[in-house]
């Protein structure tokens, strides 16, 4: 009987210790820290339209001011443009029908870049696209790189290829809508 107790206590202590380690390790992220991605900017211009570069200081936003029809605050920059930013997967009722159309148009042409597929490259690319009131793509920025230039260029190419989009609904009262979209490239075996 004493031999059983001698073996039982170390087993109980081991189980308690392992449970404590597992619970502590689930609270601590042991993965490699994510490196900050370099942000690339793509400016799309229609042929023949010359735009003068603006200093970054001129793009600062003023305090939000209320619009008359909805009562929601809209940031207005120094140029008098009304802008808003939304995630492509947002469930915001105000933008949902427009975002569904954007997503549908992108999904029709989105493909895995062949070279990246051949090289088994995977990753998530986060792109911010800017759509002006007429539905034209005013710009596309890479917010987060996948670590693969092929995947990053593929996501930006899809956004450019899907343009132009439908004009922004008049009820938005916006000059430009910024949409943040995530493109997840995963190989399934």
C-alpha positions as CSV (number, residue, x, y, z in Angstrom):
1,X,0.0,0.0,0.0
2,X,2.8,2.4,0.8
3,X,4.4,1.7,-2.7
4,X,1.1,2.8,-4.4
5,X,1.2,6.1,-2.5
6,X,4.8,6.7,-3.4
7,X,3.9,6.4,-7.1
8,X,0.6,8.1,-6.9
9,X,1.8,11.5,-5.4
10,X,4.4,12.2,-8.1
11,X,1.8,11.3,-10.8
12,X,-0.7,13.7,-9.3
13,X,1.9,16.5,-9.0
14,X,3.0,15.9,-12.6
15,X,-0.6,16.2,-13.9
16,X,-1.2,19.4,-12.0
17,X,2.1,20.8,-13.2
18,X,1.3,19.9,-16.8
19,X,-2.2,21.4,-16.6
20,X,-0.7,24.6,-15.2
21,X,1.9,24.8,-18.0
22,X,-0.7,24.2,-20.7
23,X,-3.0,26.9,-19.4
24,X,-0.1,29.4,-19.1
25,X,1.2,28.6,-22.5
26,X,-2.2,29.2,-24.1
27,X,-2.1,32.7,-22.7
28,X,1.3,33.4,-24.1
29,X,1.9,33.7,-27.9
30,X,5.0,31.6,-28.5
31,X,5.1,32.2,-32.3
32,X,7.7,34.3,-33.9
33,X,6.8,38.0,-33.7
34,X,5.2,39.3,-36.9
35,X,7.4,41.7,-38.8
36,X,6.0,45.1,-39.8
37,X,5.3,45.1,-43.5
38,X,6.7,47.8,-45.8
39,X,3.8,49.7,-47.2
40,X,3.7,50.1,-51.0
41,X,1.4,52.6,-52.7
42,X,-0.1,52.3,-56.1
43,X,-1.6,55.4,-57.6
44,X,-3.8,54.7,-60.6
45,X,-4.4,57.6,-63.0
46,X,-6.4,57.7,-66.2
47,X,-4.4,58.4,-69.3
48,X,-4.0,62.1,-69.9
49,X,-4.9,63.2,-66.4
50,X,-2.0,65.0,-64.8
51,X,-2.2,65.4,-61.0
52,X,0.3,67.4,-59.1
53,X,1.7,65.6,-56.1
54,X,0.4,66.9,-52.8
55,X,2.4,67.2,-49.6
56,X,1.4,64.8,-46.9
57,X,0.5,67.7,-44.5
58,X,-2.3,68.8,-46.8
59,X,-4.1,65.4,-46.2
60,X,-4.6,65.9,-42.5
61,X,-8.2,65.5,-41.4
62,X,-10.2,68.2,-39.7
63,X,-12.4,67.5,-36.8
64,X,-15.4,65.4,-37.9
65,X,-18.5,67.4,-38.7
66,X,-22.0,66.3,-38.8
67,X,-23.9,65.9,-42.1
68,X,-27.5,67.1,-42.3
69,X,-29.2,64.0,-43.5
70,X,-27.9,61.2,-41.3
71,X,-26.4,63.0,-38.3
72,X,-23.3,60.8,-38.6
73,X,-19.9,62.4,-38.4
74,X,-17.9,62.4,-41.7
75,X,-14.2,63.3,-41.7
76,X,-13.6,66.2,-44.1
77,X,-10.1,66.9,-45.3
78,X,-8.6,70.3,-46.3
79,X,-9.8,69.8,-49.9
80,X,-13.4,69.5,-48.8
81,X,-13.7,65.8,-49.6
82,X,-15.9,63.6,-47.5
83,X,-14.3,60.2,-46.9
84,X,-15.0,57.1,-44.9
85,X,-13.2,53.8,-44.4
86,X,-14.9,50.4,-44.1
87,X,-13.8,46.7,-44.1
88,X,-14.9,44.7,-47.1
89,X,-16.5,42.1,-44.7
90,X,-18.3,44.7,-42.7
91,X,-21.9,44.1,-41.7
92,X,-22.6,47.8,-41.4
93,X,-26.1,48.1,-42.9
94,X,-25.2,51.4,-44.5
95,X,-22.5,49.9,-46.8
96,X,-23.4,46.2,-46.9
97,X,-25.2,46.2,-50.3
98,X,-22.5,48.2,-52.0
99,X,-19.7,46.0,-50.4
100,X,-21.5,42.8,-51.6
101,X,-21.2,44.2,-55.2
102,X,-17.5,45.0,-54.8
103,X,-16.8,41.6,-53.3
104,X,-18.7,39.8,-56.0
105,X,-16.8,41.7,-58.7
106,X,-13.4,40.9,-57.1
107,X,-14.2,37.2,-56.5
108,X,-15.1,36.8,-60.2
109,X,-11.5,37.5,-61.3
110,X,-9.5,36.5,-58.2
111,X,-7.1,33.6,-58.8
112,X,-4.1,32.2,-57.1
113,X,-1.0,33.6,-58.9
114,X,0.4,30.6,-60.9
115,X,4.1,31.3,-60.0
116,X,3.2,31.6,-56.3
117,X,1.2,28.3,-56.5
118,X,4.1,26.5,-58.2
119,X,6.4,27.7,-55.4
120,X,3.9,26.7,-52.7
121,X,3.7,30.3,-51.4
122,X,0.9,31.1,-48.9
123,X,0.0,34.2,-47.0
124,X,-2.6,37.0,-46.3
125,X,-2.4,40.3,-48.1
126,X,-4.3,43.3,-46.8
127,X,-5.2,46.0,-49.3
128,X,-6.8,49.3,-48.9
129,X,-8.6,50.4,-52.1
130,X,-10.0,53.9,-52.5
131,X,-13.1,54.3,-54.7
132,X,-14.2,57.8,-55.8
133,X,-17.8,58.9,-56.1
134,X,-17.9,57.9,-59.8
135,X,-16.8,54.3,-59.0
136,X,-13.3,54.7,-60.3
137,X,-10.4,53.2,-58.4
138,X,-8.5,56.2,-57.0
139,X,-5.8,54.2,-55.5
140,X,-4.7,50.9,-53.9
141,X,-2.3,50.5,-50.9
142,X,-0.7,47.4,-49.6
143,X,-1.4,47.6,-45.8
144,X,0.0,44.3,-44.9
145,X,2.3,42.1,-47.0
146,X,2.0,38.4,-47.2
147,X,5.8,38.1,-47.4
148,X,5.5,37.0,-51.0
149,X,5.9,39.6,-53.7
150,X,3.9,37.4,-56.1
151,X,0.9,37.2,-53.8
152,X,1.1,40.9,-52.9
153,X,1.2,41.9,-56.6
154,X,-1.6,39.4,-57.3
155,X,-3.9,41.0,-54.8
156,X,-3.2,44.5,-56.1
157,X,-3.7,43.3,-59.6
158,X,-7.1,41.8,-58.7
159,X,-8.2,45.1,-57.2
160,X,-7.0,47.0,-60.3
161,X,-8.6,44.4,-62.7
162,X,-12.0,44.6,-61.0
163,X,-12.2,48.4,-61.4
164,X,-14.1,50.4,-62.3
165,X,-16.8,49.8,-59.8
166,X,-20.4,51.1,-59.5
167,X,-20.6,54.7,-58.5
168,X,-21.1,55.4,-54.7
169,X,-24.7,55.7,-53.8
170,X,-25.8,59.3,-53.5
171,X,-27.1,58.7,-49.9
172,X,-23.5,58.1,-48.8
173,X,-22.7,61.7,-49.4
174,X,-19.0,60.8,-49.9
175,X,-16.3,61.9,-52.3
176,X,-14.3,58.7,-51.6
177,X,-14.8,55.4,-49.9
178,X,-11.8,53.5,-48.6
179,X,-12.3,49.7,-48.4
180,X,-9.9,47.4,-46.5
181,X,-9.9,43.9,-48.0
182,X,-7.9,40.8,-46.9
183,X,-6.8,38.3,-49.5
184,X,-6.0,34.9,-48.0
185,X,-3.9,32.6,-50.2
186,X,-3.9,29.1,-48.7
187,X,-2.9,25.8,-50.4
188,X,-5.2,22.9,-49.5
189,X,-3.8,19.4,-50.0
